[in-house]
Every structure is written in structure tokens, then in C-alpha cells.
Amino acid sequence: MARRRKRKSRRRLEGRRILELVPQYSIESGEDKPVTAARKFIQAEGIAPPALLLVKRNEHTTDRYFWAEKGLFGAQYVEENHFLFPSLRVSDEEAEELTLASSSR
């Protein structure tokens, strides 16, 4: 039996493109849980929102978190609900640049 391809959500793809514009930090969780490691890193480095944190849990798994004004969120949630985050509001000119850049690939 043929396997159907999973439909990709346009809203999530748009959120992913917007998150690509945000500064990213890669860290390793070490002995802490990934979210604890992310919180400690934010505190130690004084990172201002918005930021994307890639926390390496082990050699195979990396957790993604979004640091916003209101706290730390899972990146997948932010991709799907990017319109709820004021710091991710893209100006009209930037949105046009994004669509032009993605269509020219």
C-alpha cells in the first residue's frame, strides 16, 4: 500500500521562516535537563529576547526553545503560533523580502 505524504502546514512553515531571522545560540545541556540548561544560559549570558536556543541533549537529540518577553517556549509551538508573539511581528518590507527570497530558490 502506498504511503501518503504528510501535509505541511503553511502557518508552521511561515513561522519557521520567521524564526530563522532570530539570533540562535547552541549549547549543551550537560547534567541539567534541557530547559534548565537553557534558562541558566539565558541568565548567565544576559540574552535579550527574542532568541532561539538549540540545546543538545545527547549526540542524537537537540531541543529547540524560543526566548520571548513572556518566557521560554518550545520552538514548535512558536512556529505554529508566531502571530501571538509581538517580537516576531515582521514588517511588510521584511515579509516581501522573505517571500522573494524563498520564491527565487
Sequence and secondary structure as in RCSB ss.txt:
>XXXX:A:sequence
MARRRKRKSRRRLEGRRILELVPQYSIESGEDKPVTAARKFIQAEGIAPPALLLVKRNEHTTDRYFWAEKGLFGA
QYVEENHFLFPSLRVSDEEAEELTLASSSR
>XXXX:A:secstr
         HHHHHHHHHHTTS EEEEE TTS HHHHHHHHHHHHT  SSEEEEEE SSS EEEEEEETTEEEEH
HHHHHTGGG GGG   HHHHHHHHHHHHT 
